[in-house]
Amino acid sequence: MSLNKNLQNGTMAALGALAICGCASPSLAIAKADKEALVAALDDEYRAEAIYAAVIKKFGEARPFINIIEAERRHAASVKIEMDRLGISYNNTNPWLDKEQAPPSLLEACQQGIIAERENIALYDKLLPTIQDAQVRKTLTTLQWASRERHLPAFERCVARGGTMGPGRGINGRGRDQQ
């Protein structure tokens, strides 16, 4: 095969790969795993927000839900920033809102919050080793940290109190994770 034929085949293969990933140029090509991780992370953040919104709608401005819902919104915004940077499309509005139902009591809501945050941590445990983009890895690592170090303990405190609200706004009075 001639050099020109090899170059043509290589160019066609590269163009085919770009068409598959929807990228405009090789420098914008992103790993499939990074895209899938961001899509999964945004869906998880959206779903958490919807569940916590249902709890607030049913029980009023109950802690820790009023604090954590704001964190979930910030987390979704962080994921969207990475998706924008990488040219990944997404639902700008939360498709889960008004589709989730609150449990019968605040205690059960806090128990479900523990389960949800543990599942979130496990999701990031699964996703993080597949990430190639350093900024995506940093963003998702920060979100996992917030779930493990802030949200999970808040729900555990809520369960320990029997589902009643605590006196403050979370660790160090901040009531939200700092990113």
N, C-alpha and C positions, 0 to 999 in steps of 0.2 A: 504494500500500500504506500502511496506517495505521501510526502510530508504534508502537502496541501490537503489531501484526503483525511489524514489524521487530525489536522487542525480543524477541518470542517466538522468532523465527527465530535471532536472535543467541544467545539463551540455549540453544536446542536445539543449535546448532552447538558452543557451548562445552561443554555436557554431553557431546555426542558425542565431542569431542576428549579429554575427561577419561576417558571410558569406554575409548577406544582405548588411552590410555597407562596406564590402571589407576590413575590418581591420584584422591585423595579430594577435593582442592580445587585451584584454580588456582595457589595459592602453592606446592604440592607438585609441580606439573608439572615434569618434567625433560626435557631435550632427548634425543631418540632417540639421537643420536650419543654423548652422554655415557653413556647406559646401555649402548650397544653397546661403547663403549671399555672400560668397567669390566668387562663380561662377558668381553671378549677378554683383558684384562689378567689377570684372575683365572685364566682357563683357562691362559694362558701361564705364570703363576707356579706353578700346580698341576703343569703338565706338567714344568717344570724341576725342581721338587722330586722328582717321581717318577723322573725320569731319574737325578738325583744320588743318590737313595735306592737305586736299582738298582746304581749303581757302588759305593756304600759296602757294600751287601750282598755284592757279589761280591769286592771287594778289601779290605774292612776300612776303618778310619778314615783314609782317604787324603786329604791336602791336595791341592788346594784344596777338594775336595768336602765335607768335614766343616764347613768354614767357610761355604761358599756355600749349602749346603742350609738352614742356619739363617737366612741372609739371605733366601732365597726364601720361607721360612715367615713372616718378618716382613713381606715385601712383600705376600704374600697377605692377611695380617692388615690391612695398611694399605688395601688395596683393599676388603676387607670392611667396614671402618669407613665408607668413603665410600658403599658400597652400602647399608649400614644407614641412614646419614644421609638418603639419598635414597629409601629404601623399595624398594630393588631386591632381589628374592629371588635366592638362590644356593645351590649345594651347600655345605653346611658342611664336608663331608669331601671329600678329594681323590679324584676319580673315576679319576685316572690311576695311583694307587699300585698296585703289583704288576702293572701292564699294560705297563710299559716294561722293556726289557732293556739290560743293560750291554754295551758293546762288549768285544771279546776282550782288550784291554790297557788299562792306565792311559793310555798315550800316546794311543791312539785315543779314549779317553774325554775327554781334555783337548782333542784336536782337535775332537771333536764339541761340547765346551763352547764353544770359540771360535765355531763355526758358530751354535750356539744363542744365544749372547749377541749376536752380530751381527744375527741375525734378530729378537731381542728389541728391540734398538736401532732397527732398521728398522720394527718394529711401532709403536713409540712415535712415530717420525718420521711415520708415516702417521696415527696417532690424534690426536696432540696438536693439530694445526691445526683439528680438528673440534670440540674441547671448548669448551663454553660456560661451564660452572661453574668458577669460579676455584679452588676447593679441589680439585676433581677434577684440574684442570690441574696444580696444584702437586704433588699426590701422584704423578701419573704422570710428571711431569718428574723428581722425586726418584728414582723407580724406574729411569728411563732413565739418569740420571746414575750410579747404582750399577752398572748393567750396563756402561756405557762406561768408567767410571773405576776400578772395583774388580774386577768379575767377569772381564771380558774380559782385562785385564792379568794376572790370576791364572792364567787358563788359558794365556795366551801364555807366561808364565814356566814353567808346567808342561811345555809342548811344548818350550821351549828346553832344559829339563833332561832331555829324552828320556822324559818321563812319570814321572820319579821325584819323590818328595816333597821339598819345600823344607825349610829349617831352621826357619822361623818361622811366625807366625800372620798373615801378610799384611803389608800396608803399615802401617808404624809399630807393628807388633806387635799391632794390634787384631784382625786376622783377620776383621773384619766391617765392613760399611758402617754408618756412623752416620747415623741419620735424624733 
